Structures are given as C-alpha cells and as structure tokens.
Amino acid sequence: MKKLLAAILVMMFALIACAGAEGTVFRMGIDAEYPPYSYMGDDGSYTGYDVEMCAKVCEILGWTQEVVPINWDTKLIQLDAEEMDCIWSGLTIDVIDPEAYTISMAYSDNSQMILTKKGSGIEKLDDVSGKRVGVQLGTSADILLSDGGDAAEFGASFGELVRYENYNIAFTELMAGAIDALAIDIGVANGKIAEYGEDYYCVAEPFAAEKYGICFRKADAEMCKQVEDAFMQLVEDGTYVSLAEKYGLDTANLCLAK
C-alpha cells in the first residue's frame, strides 16, 4: 500500500509540474518600433523576426507568449522591476554587463552602420565628419558614440549627434533633410532601404561590430537555458534561417547558421 501511495504521489507531482510548465506566461520585452525585429503589423498585432522566433520557442516549451512593449532607454530598469522576463528585440548584448545579467548565446552579428541618402556627400566613414547624425536613444549605436563609448572618437567628429525616441522618427528626419545620416544596426538599416528604395544606402564599412542576444535577470539562468535549448531546435530544423529570409534579414549575419 505504501508503494502504491508513493507511486500515486509521484504521478501527482509530475502532473502538477507539467501543468505549471504549460501554464507559464513568458513575457518578452520589445522595442515596438524596431522593424524587422519587433514592430506592430498592419493587423495591429506585434510581429517581426524576434517576436516570431519567441513564439516558436514558446510553442516548443508549452509556454504562452506575451509581448510587452517597453521604453528602450529604460529597458534594464524595467527588466529589474520584473515588468517582463527578458529583453528580446534586436538587443546588442556586447553592451550588457554579464556580471549583472544572464545573457543568451549570440544569434546574429550586428554591424553598426552609417545610413544616408543620395546627395548627402557621404561615401565613406570619414565623410561623416561635421555632419548631423541621428541615433535612437539608448541603442548600441548611441552608447558606442557617446562619451566613454568604444566609438566615442568617431562620434566626436560629427557636427552633432541628434538623439530620437525611435528610428522611425529618426528616419523621417533623414527623409526630410533635417539630419544627414543615421547611426544604426545593419538589419534595421537594410529594412529601411528595402522599404524606401535605392535612394538610401549604407556606407560600406561598419563603424563597429556587435552581436544580438537575449537578456534575462541574473537569477533566471535556468529560464535562459530553456529558451536557448528550444532556440537551438529552431536552428536545427531550419526555422532560424527561414524566418530571417521571411523578414528580409541577411542570413550571412546569422551566427548559428550552418
């Protein structure tokens, strides 16, 4: 009888554990205006490469995905306040302190580019000297170009570094001629070029090389591992590359592609 009761208890605990896993709501924090990685689609729902990859990860793990739009400049504060479980939105992990946060494997190279338009007179990095350059507040480009950043000397050569709430606003200013160029992630830059045409282009040479990943709180290392394991299943079955192609990303930049 004792053995039977023990077996029943084991089964009960296993069922409870499974129910808990299936009932997990996984909250991904995103920049909601960061195509092609995370943005609001025409149907009013959030979409993008990172959003769809996360949805596939949640399917594998039996979790329910919840997309949480956040203020990119205060993303780490919001993560610390447990407003979401991770930041997963074209996040440059090279600027995140690994002693303070749990960081996933890198899944994409993220060159930092100068995006401009025909007639700007900008053909190489040196041509940006004295120009008005826009950047999104709190992005990797902003951090790199600011005082103390790895590209601060390059940023100091600008006539002015103009900070915007998001790249959609910044690109509108570029279109209007209010600024001469944007300092921007290569994937986002290529998305803008694809959308607005060949009048816009990137200077061939990047001013910095970075990598994208997912950031969790330090205490959530196990959650990070679960996500990584599911992510690697999507690498193995081809979803990783096929979704990149769907959203117009350069698959040559995918760190994990075979």
C-alpha positions in Angstrom: 0.0 0.0 0.0 2.8 2.4 0.9 4.4 1.7 -2.5 1.1 2.4 -4.3 0.6 5.7 -2.4 4.2 6.7 -3.2 3.6 6.0 -6.9 0.4 8.0 -6.9 2.2 10.9 -5.2 5.0 10.9 -7.8 2.4 10.9 -10.6 0.5 13.8 -9.0 3.7 15.9 -8.6 4.6 15.1 -12.3 1.2 16.2 -13.5 1.4 19.4 -11.4 4.9 20.2 -12.8 3.6 19.7 -16.4 0.6 21.9 -15.7 2.9 24.5 -14.3 5.1 24.5 -17.3 2.2 24.6 -19.7 0.7 27.5 -17.7 3.9 29.6 -17.9 3.4 33.0 -19.4 6.6 34.2 -21.0 6.8 37.9 -21.3 9.2 39.2 -23.9 10.2 42.9 -23.7 10.4 44.5 -27.1 11.1 47.8 -28.8 7.7 48.0 -30.6 9.1 50.3 -33.4 12.2 48.3 -34.5 11.4 46.5 -37.7 12.2 43.9 -38.9 12.9 42.5 -35.5 9.9 43.8 -33.5 7.1 46.1 -34.5 3.3 46.3 -34.9 2.0 44.8 -38.1 -0.9 46.1 -40.2 -3.3 43.9 -38.4 -2.5 45.7 -35.1 -0.6 42.7 -33.6 3.1 42.6 -32.8 5.3 40.8 -35.3 8.9 40.7 -36.5 11.8 38.2 -36.6 12.4 38.2 -32.8 8.7 38.1 -32.0 8.1 35.1 -34.3 11.2 33.3 -33.1 10.0 33.8 -29.5 6.5 32.4 -30.4 8.1 29.3 -31.9 10.3 28.9 -28.7 7.1 29.2 -26.6 5.4 26.5 -28.7 8.2 24.1 -28.1 8.2 24.8 -24.3 4.5 24.8 -23.9 4.5 28.4 -22.7 2.2 31.3 -23.6 3.9 34.2 -25.2 3.1 37.7 -24.0 4.7 40.7 -25.9 5.5 43.7 -23.6 6.4 46.9 -25.4 9.0 48.9 -23.4 10.9 52.1 -23.4 14.2 51.1 -24.9 16.2 53.7 -22.9 15.0 52.3 -19.6 14.9 48.6 -20.7 17.2 47.3 -17.9 15.3 49.2 -15.2 12.1 47.7 -16.4 13.7 44.2 -16.5 14.9 44.6 -13.0 11.4 45.7 -11.9 10.1 42.4 -13.3 7.9 44.0 -15.9 9.0 41.3 -18.3 11.0 38.1 -18.2 13.6 39.1 -20.8 14.6 41.7 -23.3 14.5 40.1 -26.8 14.4 42.7 -29.5 17.5 43.2 -31.6 19.4 43.6 -28.3 23.1 44.2 -28.6 24.5 42.0 -25.8 28.0 43.4 -26.1 27.0 46.5 -24.1 25.3 44.4 -21.3 27.2 43.7 -18.1 27.5 39.9 -17.9 28.1 40.1 -14.1 24.7 41.8 -13.6 22.6 39.9 -16.1 22.2 36.4 -17.6 22.8 36.7 -21.4 22.0 34.2 -24.0 24.2 32.9 -26.8 24.6 35.4 -29.7 22.3 34.6 -32.6 23.1 37.4 -35.0 26.0 39.7 -36.0 25.0 43.3 -35.7 27.3 45.6 -37.5 26.8 49.3 -36.7 26.4 51.3 -39.9 26.0 54.8 -41.3 22.8 55.0 -43.3 22.3 58.0 -45.5 20.7 59.1 -48.8 21.8 60.2 -52.3 23.1 63.7 -52.4 24.5 63.7 -48.8 28.1 63.6 -50.0 28.7 60.7 -47.6 30.5 57.8 -49.3 32.9 56.6 -46.5 33.1 57.0 -42.7 35.5 60.0 -42.9 32.8 61.9 -44.8 30.5 61.9 -41.8 32.8 64.5 -40.1 30.9 67.7 -39.4 27.6 66.1 -40.3 24.4 65.9 -38.3 23.8 62.3 -37.4 20.7 60.8 -35.8 20.6 57.8 -33.5 17.9 56.2 -31.3 18.3 56.9 -27.6 19.7 54.1 -25.6 20.7 51.9 -28.6 24.0 50.3 -29.0 25.0 53.0 -31.6 24.1 55.7 -29.0 26.2 54.1 -26.3 29.1 53.5 -28.7 29.2 57.0 -30.0 28.7 58.8 -26.6 31.5 59.8 -24.2 33.2 56.8 -22.9 31.9 54.5 -25.7 34.2 52.5 -28.0 33.3 54.7 -30.9 33.3 58.0 -29.0 36.2 59.4 -31.1 34.2 58.8 -34.2 31.1 60.4 -32.7 33.1 63.4 -31.6 33.9 64.1 -35.3 30.2 64.7 -36.0 28.8 68.2 -36.3 26.0 67.0 -34.0 24.7 63.7 -32.7 20.9 64.0 -32.6 19.0 61.5 -30.4 15.5 60.4 -31.1 12.9 58.3 -29.3 12.9 55.7 -32.1 14.3 55.0 -35.5 11.0 55.6 -37.3 11.1 59.2 -36.2 14.8 59.5 -36.9 14.4 58.1 -40.5 11.6 60.6 -41.1 14.0 63.4 -40.2 16.6 61.9 -42.6 14.0 61.9 -45.3 13.2 65.5 -44.6 16.8 66.5 -44.7 16.9 67.6 -41.0 19.9 65.2 -40.5 22.5 63.9 -42.9 22.7 60.3 -41.7 21.8 57.7 -39.1 24.0 55.5 -37.0 22.0 52.3 -36.9 22.1 48.5 -36.7 22.6 46.8 -40.1 19.4 44.8 -40.0 17.2 47.8 -39.3 19.1 49.8 -41.9 18.5 47.1 -44.6 14.9 47.1 -43.7 14.5 50.8 -44.3 16.4 50.6 -47.6 14.1 47.7 -48.7 11.0 49.8 -47.7 12.0 53.2 -49.1 14.2 52.3 -52.1 17.7 52.8 -53.5 17.9 56.5 -52.7 19.0 55.3 -49.3 22.2 53.3 -48.7 24.8 52.3 -46.1 28.4 53.3 -46.1 30.2 50.0 -46.9 32.4 50.0 -43.8 30.7 49.5 -40.4 31.9 51.7 -37.6 31.6 48.9 -35.0 30.7 45.2 -34.9 28.2 43.9 -32.3 26.1 40.8 -31.7 22.4 40.3 -30.8 21.2 38.1 -28.0 18.5 37.8 -25.2 18.9 39.4 -21.8 17.5 37.9 -18.6 17.8 38.8 -14.9 20.8 37.2 -13.2 18.5 34.8 -11.2 16.8 33.5 -14.3 19.7 31.5 -15.7 17.6 28.3 -15.9 14.9 30.1 -17.9 17.6 31.3 -20.3 18.9 27.8 -20.7 15.4 26.5 -21.5 15.0 29.3 -24.2 18.4 28.5 -25.6 17.7 24.8 -25.9 14.4 25.5 -27.7 16.1 28.1 -29.9 18.7 25.6 -31.0 15.9 23.2 -32.1 14.7 26.0 -34.4 18.2 26.4 -35.7 18.4 22.6 -36.4 15.0 22.4 -38.2 15.7 25.4 -40.4 13.2 27.8 -38.8 16.0 30.1 -37.7 17.1 30.8 -41.3 13.6 30.6 -43.0 12.2 33.3 -40.7 15.3 35.5 -41.3 14.5 35.2 -45.0 10.9 36.0 -44.4 11.7 39.3 -42.7 14.4 40.3 -45.2 17.4 39.7 -43.0 20.8 38.9 -44.4 21.3 35.3 -43.5 25.1 35.7 -43.7 24.8 37.6 -40.4 23.2 34.7 -38.6 25.8 33.4 -36.1 24.3 30.0 -35.7 23.6 29.2 -39.3 25.4 26.1 -40.7 
